[in-house]
Amino acid sequence: MITPITWQKSSFSHEEGECVELSAADSAIRLRESDDPVAVITTTHRPLCTLIRGIKAGEFDHLGT
């Protein structure tokens, strides 16, 4: 039997969508956009922490221009 994935919505999500959802099980972390729940990114703790630190440090700000 396959255990269903339990998704948790970000506390920064908007009511209109634009929601990031996370799931963690079996040392895997899954991320998806609520508007496209079929597209799932799977990673582990260390790369995700590195990405979050880079985002907070502004390392990717140039990509939005």
Residue pairs with C-beta under 8 A, 6 or more apart in sequence:
3 25
5 23
5 25
5 30
6 23
6 25
7 21
7 22
7 23
7 32
8 21
8 22
8 23
9 19
9 20
9 21
9 34
10 19
10 20
10 21
10 22
12 20
13 19
13 20
13 34
17 34
17 35
18 34
18 35
19 33
19 34
19 35
20 31
20 32
20 33
20 34
21 31
21 32
21 33
21 34
21 37
22 29
22 30
22 31
23 29
23 30
24 30
27 44
27 45
28 42
28 43
28 44
29 42
29 43
29 44
29 45
29 48
30 40
30 41
30 42
31 40
31 41
31 43
31 48
32 39
32 40
32 41
33 39
43 51
54 60
